[in-house]
Amino acid sequence: MRTIEEIPVVENDLSRRDFLFGSAAVLLLGGCGGGGGEPAADTRVVEHKFGRTELPPDPDRVVTVGFNEADFALALGVVPVGVRDFIGPFREEERPWAREELGGARPKLVGGEEINYEAVAALEPDLILGVYSFVDRDGYELLSEIAPTVAQPARYPDGGTPWQEQTLITGRALGREERAREVVAGVERRFERARSEHPEFAGKVMPVVFATEGQFYVLGPDDLRTRLFTALGFEMPERTGPISRERVDLLDRDVVVFIGTDRKTLENDELLRSLDAVREGRVVYFGDFATDFAGALGYSSPLSLPFALEIAVPRLAAAVAR
């Protein structure tokens, strides 16, 4: 086993910055990770992309190395001792939806674009959560040398685990499964109410566009940030990924959502002004990546989604009504 001095900071093949523009649970029981034989009958086990992890009975010092992971622990009443930086201009330490759950705590940072393994080890965790960490096998093995580690499930692409499943995985890892089910049910009721109040959302095709420096990227249906909108009844267009300025017409659908650039800049874009959706006001501008809405959408957690719904639903309703 390597000592902590020998643990490098490993660069993942797919960083969250790559994913920014690149893009309930069935938790199987079985043998514990890293060893042979069957676990004891009362042992909790989570199966994930890299194997199975046997979990401590009552984790006390939890480190979250996923970019949104802290919110999921907080939603279940656990304040992590270490968290990963969210990256980008949004000031996650001030996020309003988690203020009460944090209770003034300031968890230590354990990395940004890459995980700082030495910082993780220094916190002496008894559990590491990394469902939304984009960690590769080497990184997972390094983390597992420090403490039992839960990685992303194998059934989803990296960064594509639905919030419901991530909540349930976190609940199992923390020994708070009943609480996790309650949290999922409560948030889903918020979506059900929004859908019932706005049946006009159903079936409307709506690209969710990241707009930066005059460039456009349409998020796909597997991106966790589009799932708020699909859960309201909207549909994503077939064409996703980068859209050249020459093909900006591909954005002209029932409704268009823009994130990443302020409204004034986009309204002054001559190409965008040529779209019927823009001329008719069937557009929602959510501002740049520093806004609370962009942060809430980026976290897409049981804490942030209700906050994002309060902002998004009336604005979406106004755009659909045009």
Disulfide bonds with the S-S distance in Angstrom:
none
